[in-house]
Amino acid sequence: MRIKINDQVIVTTGKYKGKVGKVLGVDRAKNRVIIEGVNVQTHHKKPRGPQNPGGLVKSEGFIDASNVMHYDAKNKKGSRIGMKTLDNGKRVRVLKSSGAQLDK
């Protein structure tokens, strides 16, 4: 998986198709990601005293990484990712649609 935290991605399938957001978390073992504003779930929280009142808590849930692509802001669409080796020997991720470099 070539998706990392803080990458801009676009959802390609499902209920949130077309939504662009930032990656908040990655689970490489299960091939899943958390995206800001996508798959928002509501949990009922029990009160735990005056300092911690109960109520409804909204948080993002995981979605499968195969349902997202990196977002190319230049072309306003999703893009596949390739790897490129720089002159100093460092490998970086690049967008295949525009050739923009993702890593510094």
C-alpha positions in Angstrom: 0.0 0.0 0.0 1.4 3.4 -1.0 -0.9 5.5 1.0 0.5 7.3 4.1 -0.9 9.6 6.8 -1.7 13.2 5.6 -2.0 12.2 1.9 -4.9 13.8 0.0 -7.1 11.0 -1.5 -10.4 10.7 -3.4 -12.9 8.0 -2.7 -13.6 6.0 -5.9 -16.5 3.7 -4.9 -19.3 3.4 -2.4 -21.5 5.9 -0.6 -18.8 8.6 -0.4 -17.7 8.4 -4.0 -16.0 11.6 -5.2 -15.3 12.9 -1.7 -11.8 14.3 -1.2 -10.1 14.1 2.2 -7.0 13.7 4.2 -5.8 10.3 5.5 -6.0 10.3 9.3 -4.9 6.7 9.9 -3.6 3.6 8.1 -3.9 -0.1 9.1 -1.4 -1.9 6.8 -2.3 -5.4 8.2 -5.9 -5.1 7.2 -5.3 -2.8 4.2 -7.7 -0.2 5.5 -7.5 3.6 5.9 -9.4 6.4 7.9 -10.3 9.5 5.8 -11.4 12.8 7.3 -15.2 13.2 6.8 -15.8 9.8 5.3 -17.6 6.9 7.0 -18.6 9.0 10.0 -20.0 6.7 12.7 -22.1 7.7 15.8 -21.3 6.1 19.2 -23.3 6.4 22.4 -21.0 7.4 25.3 -22.1 6.6 28.8 -21.6 9.5 31.4 -18.6 9.0 33.7 -19.2 11.8 36.2 -19.3 15.6 36.0 -16.1 15.8 34.1 -17.0 13.3 31.4 -20.7 13.8 30.3 -22.3 11.3 28.1 -23.8 11.9 24.7 -23.3 11.1 21.0 -19.8 11.0 19.7 -19.1 11.1 16.0 -15.8 9.6 14.6 -14.5 8.4 11.3 -14.4 4.6 10.6 -12.1 2.6 8.4 -12.7 1.9 4.7 -10.8 -0.4 2.4 -7.7 1.1 0.8 -8.7 -0.3 -2.6 -11.6 2.2 -2.6 -9.4 5.3 -2.6 -6.8 6.9 -5.0 -4.4 9.7 -4.4 -5.9 13.0 -5.4 -4.1 15.1 -8.1 -5.0 18.7 -7.4 -3.6 19.8 -10.7 -5.9 17.6 -12.8 -8.7 17.5 -10.2 -9.0 13.7 -10.3 -7.5 10.5 -8.8 -4.1 9.3 -9.9 -2.1 6.1 -9.6 1.3 6.1 -7.8 4.7 5.2 -9.1 8.1 5.1 -7.6 11.1 7.1 -8.8 14.8 6.9 -7.7 16.5 10.3 -7.3 20.1 11.0 -8.1 21.1 10.7 -4.4 19.6 7.2 -4.3 16.5 8.1 -2.4 13.2 6.5 -3.6 10.1 8.8 -3.8 6.5 8.4 -4.7 5.3 10.3 -7.8 1.8 10.8 -9.4 1.6 9.0 -12.7 -0.9 11.5 -14.2 1.1 14.7 -13.6 4.5 13.4 -12.5 4.3 15.5 -9.3 6.5 14.2 -6.5 4.7 13.3 -3.2 7.7 12.8 -0.9 10.4 15.3 -0.2 
